[in-house]
Amino acid sequence: MSLTTDDLKTEIAVDLRYSTMTAKQWEDSTCAKQINYRTGEQISALMDQYVVSIDSIRLQLRSEGLVATVVPCNADGTNKTVEQIAKEITERRDSLQAKEKWLMEKFACCSKELELRDKGDVIREIK
């Protein structure tokens, strides 16, 4: 099953990291990611890209794809130890989880920016 924009919006709505943010925190986060300089169409396109990327990361995290990214041999041709392979898998998982979190934050800011613009709570002069 593929992830959708609505799926991610639902996740954001129930996630305390986002649901408890103040208007000032949203504004700061949006500006830090320079979303406030984008048109609505650009923001929607970014959101679509984030959905695809997050879906791909989640697929890798729950499949054998995570293990497949680890090469069982060292550069010199010797076999890696179980500990080395486990460490590489853990590092890869941690990296993917960090990237997913980063993309979710960007998606949340884009979603909130569009919501605020639609309500008329925020007006941006885009040049």
C-alpha positions in Angstrom: 0.0 0.0 0.0 1.4 3.4 -1.0 1.5 6.3 1.4 -0.7 9.3 0.5 -0.6 13.0 1.4 -3.7 12.5 3.6 -2.0 9.6 5.5 0.9 11.9 6.4 -1.5 14.8 7.3 -3.2 12.4 9.7 0.1 11.4 11.2 1.0 15.0 11.8 -2.4 15.8 13.3 -1.9 13.2 16.1 1.9 13.7 16.6 2.5 15.8 19.7 5.7 17.2 18.1 3.4 19.1 15.7 0.0 19.3 17.4 1.4 21.3 20.3 3.5 23.8 18.2 2.6 27.5 18.7 2.0 29.8 15.8 5.4 31.3 16.4 7.1 27.9 16.3 5.4 27.1 13.0 6.5 30.5 11.6 10.0 30.0 12.7 10.2 26.4 11.3 8.6 27.5 8.0 11.0 30.4 7.6 14.0 28.2 8.6 13.1 25.8 5.8 12.4 28.8 3.4 8.9 27.5 2.6 7.6 31.0 3.1 9.2 32.0 -0.2 7.4 29.4 -2.3 4.2 29.5 -4.2 1.3 27.3 -3.3 2.0 25.1 -6.4 5.7 24.8 -5.4 4.7 23.8 -1.9 2.3 21.2 -3.2 4.9 19.7 -5.5 7.4 19.5 -2.6 4.8 17.7 -0.5 4.2 15.2 -3.3 8.0 14.6 -3.4 8.2 14.2 0.4 5.4 11.6 0.3 7.3 9.5 -2.2 10.6 9.8 -0.3 9.0 9.0 3.0 7.2 6.0 1.5 10.4 4.7 0.0 12.3 5.1 3.3 9.6 3.3 5.2 9.7 0.5 2.7 13.4 0.1 3.1 13.1 0.1 6.9 10.6 -2.7 7.0 12.0 -4.9 4.3 15.1 -6.7 3.5 16.3 -3.7 1.6 18.1 -2.5 4.8 20.2 -5.6 4.9 20.8 -5.6 1.2 22.6 -2.3 1.4 25.4 -3.9 3.5 28.3 -5.4 1.5 29.5 -8.6 3.3 33.2 -8.0 2.4 35.7 -5.4 3.3 37.5 -3.4 0.6 40.5 -5.7 0.9 38.3 -8.7 0.1 38.2 -10.2 3.6 34.8 -11.1 5.1 33.3 -8.7 7.6 32.5 -9.9 11.1 29.0 -10.3 12.3 29.6 -7.3 14.5 30.7 -5.2 11.6 27.6 -6.1 9.6 25.3 -5.5 12.5 26.9 -2.1 13.1 26.5 -1.1 9.4 22.9 -2.2 9.5 22.2 -0.2 12.6 24.0 2.9 11.2 21.9 2.6 7.9 18.7 2.2 9.9 19.5 5.2 12.1 20.4 7.3 9.0 17.1 6.3 7.3 15.1 7.1 10.4 16.8 10.5 10.7 16.1 11.3 7.1 12.4 10.2 7.5 12.1 12.5 10.5 13.7 15.4 8.6 11.3 14.9 5.6 8.3 14.6 8.0 9.2 18.0 9.5 9.5 19.6 6.1 6.2 18.0 5.0 4.5 19.2 8.2 5.7 22.8 7.6 4.5 22.7 4.0 1.1 21.4 5.0 0.7 24.0 7.8 1.8 26.8 5.5 -0.8 25.9 2.9 -3.4 25.5 5.6 -2.7 28.9 7.0 -2.7 30.5 3.6 -6.0 28.9 2.8 -7.5 30.3 6.0 -6.1 33.7 5.3 -4.1 33.6 8.5 -0.9 34.1 6.6 -0.3 36.2 3.5 3.0 35.9 1.7 4.3 38.3 -1.0 6.0 35.9 -3.4 8.3 37.5 -5.9 
